[in-house]
C-alpha cells in the first residue's frame, strides 16, 4: 500500500505600503489578507521616510507519493 506524505513549504507575498499610510489602514489590509488567504506576517519593516515593506507567508503543502 502506498503512503502519501506532505512536505510543507512556504509561499511569499511582498506588499509595499506608501508613505503616509496610517497604521489603521495597514492593519486593515493585513487583517483582510490573513482572514481571506490564510496569510501570516513574516517580516515588517518601516523605513525612515515612512514607507513600509511587509512580507506575508502561507504554508503550501505538496503531497508526494511514497512507495
C-alpha positions as CSV (number, residue, x, y, z in Angstrom):
1,X,0.0,0.0,0.0
2,X,1.4,3.4,-0.9
3,X,1.5,6.1,1.7
4,X,1.2,9.8,1.0
5,X,3.3,12.3,2.9
6,X,3.1,16.1,2.8
7,X,6.1,18.3,2.7
8,X,5.4,21.8,3.9
9,X,6.9,24.8,2.0
10,X,6.2,28.5,2.1
11,X,4.6,30.9,-0.5
12,X,5.6,34.5,0.0
13,X,3.9,37.8,-1.0
14,X,5.6,41.2,-0.7
15,X,3.5,44.3,0.0
16,X,4.8,47.9,-0.2
17,X,2.8,50.5,1.7
18,X,3.5,54.1,0.6
19,X,4.5,56.9,2.9
20,X,1.5,58.4,4.7
21,X,-0.4,55.1,5.1
22,X,-1.9,55.1,8.6
23,X,-1.3,52.3,11.0
24,X,-5.0,51.6,11.0
25,X,-5.1,51.3,7.2
26,X,-2.1,49.0,7.2
27,X,-3.7,46.9,9.9
28,X,-7.0,46.5,8.0
29,X,-5.1,45.5,4.8
30,X,-3.1,42.8,6.6
31,X,-6.0,41.6,8.6
32,X,-8.0,41.1,5.4
33,X,-5.2,39.2,3.8
34,X,-4.9,37.0,6.9
35,X,-8.6,36.3,7.1
36,X,-9.2,35.6,3.4
37,X,-6.0,34.0,2.2
38,X,-4.6,32.4,5.4
39,X,-1.5,34.7,5.2
40,X,0.6,35.4,8.2
41,X,3.1,38.1,8.8
42,X,6.7,37.1,8.1
43,X,8.6,40.4,8.2
44,X,7.6,44.1,8.6
45,X,10.0,47.0,8.0
46,X,9.4,50.7,8.4
47,X,11.9,53.0,6.6
48,X,13.0,56.4,7.9
49,X,11.0,58.1,5.2
50,X,7.8,56.4,6.3
51,X,7.5,53.7,3.7
52,X,6.6,50.2,5.0
53,X,7.6,46.9,3.5
54,X,5.7,43.8,4.6
55,X,6.3,40.2,3.7
56,X,3.4,37.7,4.2
57,X,3.7,34.0,4.0
58,X,1.5,31.0,4.0
59,X,2.1,27.3,4.1
60,X,1.7,25.3,0.9
61,X,1.5,21.5,1.2
62,X,2.7,19.4,-1.8
63,X,1.8,15.8,-1.5
64,X,4.3,13.3,-2.6
65,X,3.8,9.6,-3.0
66,X,6.0,7.2,-1.2
67,X,6.0,3.6,-2.3
